[in-house]
Amino acid sequence: MTSKTRVSTPGAPAPAHVFSQGVRKGPIVQVSGQGPVDPVTNEYLFPDDVAAQTTRTLENVKAIVEASGATFDDVVMLRVYLTKREDFPIMNEAYGAFVTAHTPSGVLPSRTTVFVELPRAEMLVEIDALAVV
């Protein structure tokens, strides 16, 4: 049985609550939901720009995945949470550009997108990930 380890990196925002940035158990890596937060200042960025928020959020996810010893190409599932249905095409374009650029195998991760109310008003998007090393 493999032990469960916390994944932590200064390349992504520190968790604001009682959870880890990510957890690895054996070959499985789960990344907690990330938002458009600058990891240095912990400030929320791009308040009205869902494309820029999506890219910043994916950069945070990628940093945590890499801190676990995996690569972004090891991501098998991404879950996207959006606050507004009309933001979907804009998010999808930014998401597609980022994911395609960081998945050299060409096998893109599975994805689910849901529309929700997020914890902070300035958050338009939140994304979590599951990777298998």
N, C-alpha and C positions, 0 to 999 in steps of 0.2 A: 504494500500500500504506500503510495507516495504522499508526502506531506503537502499541506496547503501553505503557500507563501504569499505574502503581500508584495505587490508590485508598486514601486514608488519611483518617481523621477521629477527633478526640477524642471524638466522640459514640458510639463503640463501643470495646470493649476493644482494647488494643494486642495484636498477635499474640504469642503466647508462644513461638513457634518461628520457623523460617526460612521464612516465607511472608507474603504481603501480606493485608491485610484484604479487599481486592478488586483486580481487574484489569479495565481497560477496554481494548478494542481495537476501534476504530471504534464501531459502535453496540452492541456486545456488552459486557455487564458480568457478571463472575462474582464472586460473594461467597463468600469462604471460610466454612467451617462455623463457626457461632457458637453459643455456649452462654449460660447464664443468668448472665452476668458483669456486674457494675457497671463501667461504663467509667471512672469516677473512681477507685475503690478497687482495681479488678481482683479483687475478692472474688466468689466464687461465692455466689449468692443462692438463697433458698427451697429448702433441701436436701431437703425431702420433699413439695414441692408442684409437681406436674408442670404444672398450669394456670398458675401464676405463672411457672414457669421457661419455659414456652412463650411467654408474652407478653413477658417480658424478652428472650428470645432473638430474637423477631421485631422488637422495638424495635431491637436491635443490627443486625440485617439491614437494616432500613429506613434506619438512619443511614448505613450504608455505601452502600446504593443511592443515597441522596440526595447523598452526597458525590461520587458519580461523575457527577452532573448528570442523573440519571434520577429518576423518582418510583417509589413502590411500585407504582403502577398499570402501570409498564413491566415488572414482573416477570412472566415467562412460565412459570417453573418453580421450585418449592420442593421440596427434598428434606429429609425429616424422619427423624431417626435417634432411636429410642426404645430404652431399656434393658429395658422390661417391656411385654409384650403387654397386660396388664391396664390400663396407663396410656393405651391408645389412645383410648377414648371421652372421657376427661377432656382429653387433649391436643387431640383433634379439636374439642371444644366451644370451648376457648380460642383455638385456631387459627382456627376459623371466624369467631368474633367479631372478631378482629384483622384478618384478611384482608378480610372483608366491609367493615369500617369504613374500610379504607385503599385500597379498590379502587373509586373512584367510577364507573368505566366499567361496573361490574357483570360484567366478564369476568374471572372468578377465574383465578389461575394454575393450571397443571397441578401435580400433586404426586405424589411417590412417598414411601411410608413404609416404612422397614425397621427391624428389631429387631436391635440390636447391643450390643456391649460398648463403652462410651465411655472416653476416656482418663482421666477422673477419676471416682471413686466417687460424688461428690455431683452429677454431671451425670445428669439423667434424660432430657434431650433436647438434640439438636444440630440446627441447620438451616442449609442453604446455599441460595443462590439464583442464578438466571440471569435477567438482564433484557436487554431490547433497547430501545434508546432510539429 
